[in-house]
């Protein structure tokens, strides 16, 4: 297997790869036995010219691809058509492509919600690491053009029978307005050890104990009772 020589935003220089990319998508759909919406070379070429696609190239051939779709007047963005050549699967290339297309989406459409539907557990894991959350289909875009894109999927009948409530795909959504909470940084092992040593030294402990003893003694002197034996009881 050759190394990836280029992972970049697709452009005019990559238009001649459009047909080969579409063939890769169709073959992947047949191998998986699950749905991948078909796209024409013309459609893929348009995404390249718009600067809304990421392509991976090795030895002068395309080995990975993904593109951006927008819905609801830019309120929703989908990272679609993720494909990796069979020779480059399980190499981390899919994650690299997803990370690049995600960054491109955030840069180009910073206010948009980014969503996707997939049957791939690997893609779900990547999406989750990027901040996506599983959601019902009702939380995705209602743009009819998006759902029409599912018509070429072999599982489209399931989607229609359920009134678009669910299918074999899982819906996932990244909402820029719901950024994950930053967890408080845990102290290092060295910091915990230093805290423990300070605790063992009882810093300020003796001084505080002496003040407490004096306070109790002064109060007891004001009492008429001579029964002060309780003071002999060790306090610490």
BELMO-V717406 format. One record per residue. N is the residue number from 1. RES is the residue in one letter. SS is DSSP state (alpha for helix, beta for strand, coil for the rest). PSI is psi in whole degrees, 0 to 359 (999 if undefined). D_LAST is the distance of its C-alpha to the last C-alpha in Angstrom with 2 decimals. Layout:
{{N	RES	SS	PSI	D_LAST} {N	RES	SS	PSI	D_LAST}}
//
This chain:
{{1	X	coil	134	71.95} {2	X	coil	160	72.31} {3	X	coil	156	69.61} {4	X	coil	125	69.44} {5	X	coil	343	71.33} {6	X	beta	130	70.77} {7	X	beta	107	68.44} {8	X	beta	171	69.49} {9	X	beta	128	70.57} {10	X	coil	149	74.01} {11	X	coil	199	77.00} {12	X	alpha	327	80.77} {13	X	alpha	348	80.78} {14	X	alpha	8	79.45} {15	X	alpha	327	81.93} {16	X	alpha	354	83.91} {17	X	alpha	353	80.91} {18	X	alpha	313	80.93} {19	X	alpha	320	83.15} {20	X	alpha	323	81.29} {21	X	alpha	318	77.95} {22	X	alpha	323	79.44} {23	X	alpha	319	80.69} {24	X	alpha	319	77.21} {25	X	alpha	315	75.83} {26	X	alpha	318	78.55} {27	X	alpha	321	78.11} {28	X	alpha	321	74.34} {29	X	alpha	320	74.92} {30	X	alpha	321	77.33} {31	X	alpha	319	75.03} {32	X	alpha	331	71.98} {33	X	coil	17	73.96} {34	X	coil	181	71.97} {35	X	coil	129	72.74} {36	X	coil	118	73.18} {37	X	coil	132	75.24} {38	X	coil	144	78.34} {39	X	coil	145	79.04} {40	X	coil	158	82.33} {41	X	alpha	326	82.84} {42	X	alpha	319	83.84} {43	X	alpha	314	80.54} {44	X	alpha	320	78.50} {45	X	alpha	321	80.67} {46	X	alpha	320	79.96} {47	X	alpha	321	76.21} {48	X	alpha	315	76.72} {49	X	alpha	332	78.84} {50	X	coil	354	76.27} {51	X	coil	31	73.52} {52	X	coil	39	71.59} {53	X	beta	154	71.33} {54	X	beta	137	69.61} {55	X	beta	142	71.54} {56	X	beta	134	70.71} {57	X	beta	138	73.54} {58	X	beta	128	74.05} {59	X	coil	39	77.27} {60	X	coil	10	79.00} {61	X	beta	147	78.28} {62	X	beta	132	75.89} {63	X	beta	0	73.06} {64	X	beta	150	70.77} {65	X	beta	151	71.09} {66	X	beta	149	69.44} {67	X	beta	166	70.51} {68	X	beta	135	69.38} {69	X	beta	147	70.85} {70	X	beta	144	70.31} {71	X	beta	159	70.61} {72	X	coil	45	70.43} {73	X	coil	41	71.55} {74	X	coil	3	68.81} {75	X	coil	335	65.98} {76	X	beta	142	65.57} {77	X	beta	138	65.88} {78	X	beta	135	66.33} {79	X	beta	103	66.05} {80	X	beta	169	68.84} {81	X	beta	26	71.05} {82	X	beta	125	68.48} {83	X	beta	141	70.41} {84	X	beta	134	69.82} {85	X	coil	141	72.54} {86	X	alpha	325	72.07} {87	X	alpha	346	71.87} {88	X	alpha	12	68.82} {89	X	coil	152	66.78} {90	X	coil	28	63.34} {91	X	coil	358	63.16} {92	X	coil	0	60.95} {93	X	alpha	320	64.00} {94	X	alpha	318	63.62} {95	X	alpha	316	60.10} {96	X	alpha	318	61.38} {97	X	alpha	316	64.23} {98	X	alpha	320	62.04} {99	X	alpha	320	59.64} {100	X	alpha	318	62.61} {101	X	alpha	330	64.34} {102	X	alpha	314	61.09} {103	X	alpha	320	60.62} {104	X	alpha	321	64.29} {105	X	alpha	316	63.91} {106	X	alpha	325	60.87} {107	X	alpha	318	62.73} {108	X	alpha	324	66.00} {109	X	coil	71	64.67} {110	X	coil	336	61.16} {111	X	coil	353	61.05} {112	X	coil	150	62.48} {113	X	beta	133	60.80} {114	X	beta	127	61.40} {115	X	beta	168	62.17} {116	X	beta	157	63.74} {117	X	beta	134	64.82} {118	X	beta	156	64.80} {119	X	coil	357	64.95} {120	X	coil	122	63.40} {121	X	alpha	325	59.87} {122	X	alpha	317	59.68} {123	X	alpha	322	60.63} {124	X	alpha	319	58.11} {125	X	alpha	316	55.34} {126	X	alpha	314	56.58} {127	X	alpha	317	56.82} {128	X	alpha	318	53.30} {129	X	alpha	333	51.99} {130	X	alpha	351	53.92} {131	X	coil	5	52.29} {132	X	coil	153	54.85} {133	X	beta	142	53.88} {134	X	beta	137	55.98} {135	X	beta	164	57.89} {136	X	coil	160	60.70} {137	X	alpha	334	64.20} {138	X	alpha	341	64.26} {139	X	alpha	356	61.74} {140	X	coil	180	64.13} {141	X	coil	146	67.14} {142	X	coil	6	69.87} {143	X	coil	121	72.51} {144	X	alpha	328	75.43} {145	X	alpha	327	76.44} {146	X	alpha	312	73.20} {147	X	alpha	334	73.73} {148	X	alpha	331	77.38} {149	X	alpha	343	76.20} {150	X	alpha	353	74.96} {151	X	alpha	332	78.51} {152	X	alpha	355	79.24} {153	X	coil	141	76.25} {154	X	coil	345	77.22} {155	X	coil	14	74.53} {156	X	alpha	329	75.78} {157	X	alpha	329	77.08} {158	X	alpha	318	73.53} {159	X	alpha	318	72.50} {160	X	alpha	322	75.49} {161	X	alpha	334	75.14} {162	X	coil	16	71.60} {163	X	coil	39	72.60} {164	X	coil	26	70.52} {165	X	coil	330	67.28} {166	X	coil	166	66.53} {167	X	coil	196	68.14} {168	X	coil	338	67.23} {169	X	coil	155	65.65} {170	X	beta	131	62.10} {171	X	beta	136	61.74} {172	X	beta	145	59.04} {173	X	beta	135	58.33} {174	X	beta	118	56.62} {175	X	coil	113	55.99} {176	X	coil	341	55.28} {177	X	coil	354	53.80} {178	X	coil	66	51.12} {179	X	coil	142	49.50} {180	X	coil	144	46.66} {181	X	coil	140	43.13} {182	X	coil	120	41.52} {183	X	coil	145	38.32} {184	X	coil	136	35.29} {185	X	coil	128	35.19} {186	X	coil	142	32.54} {187	X	coil	148	30.54} {188	X	coil	170	31.95} {189	X	alpha	321	30.38} {190	X	alpha	319	29.89} {191	X	alpha	320	28.16} {192	X	alpha	322	25.75} {193	X	alpha	319	24.96} {194	X	alpha	321	24.36} {195	X	alpha	319	21.96} {196	X	alpha	319	19.99} {197	X	alpha	321	19.94} {198	X	alpha	322	18.72} {199	X	alpha	318	15.85} {200	X	alpha	336	14.94} {201	X	coil	351	15.16} {202	X	coil	52	12.44} {203	X	coil	122	15.12} {204	X	coil	358	14.19} {205	X	alpha	313	10.49} {206	X	alpha	318	9.80} {207	X	alpha	318	12.59} {208	X	alpha	321	11.44} {209	X	alpha	320	8.10} {210	X	alpha	320	10.55} {211	X	alpha	320	12.96} {212	X	alpha	317	10.96} {213	X	alpha	318	10.29} {214	X	alpha	323	14.02} {215	X	alpha	318	15.19} {216	X	alpha	320	13.91} {217	X	alpha	316	15.47} {218	X	alpha	321	18.67} {219	X	alpha	322	19.08} {220	X	alpha	331	18.76} {221	X	alpha	338	21.47} {222	X	coil	353	23.84} {223	X	coil	144	23.73} {224	X	coil	335	26.55} {225	X	coil	140	24.64} {226	X	coil	4	23.45} {227	X	coil	91	21.07} {228	X	coil	21	17.78} {229	X	alpha	337	16.30} {230	X	alpha	341	13.66} {231	X	alpha	339	12.00} {232	X	alpha	350	11.45} {233	X	coil	123	9.09} {234	X	coil	130	5.62} {235	X	coil	332	3.78} {236	X	coil	999	0.00}}
//
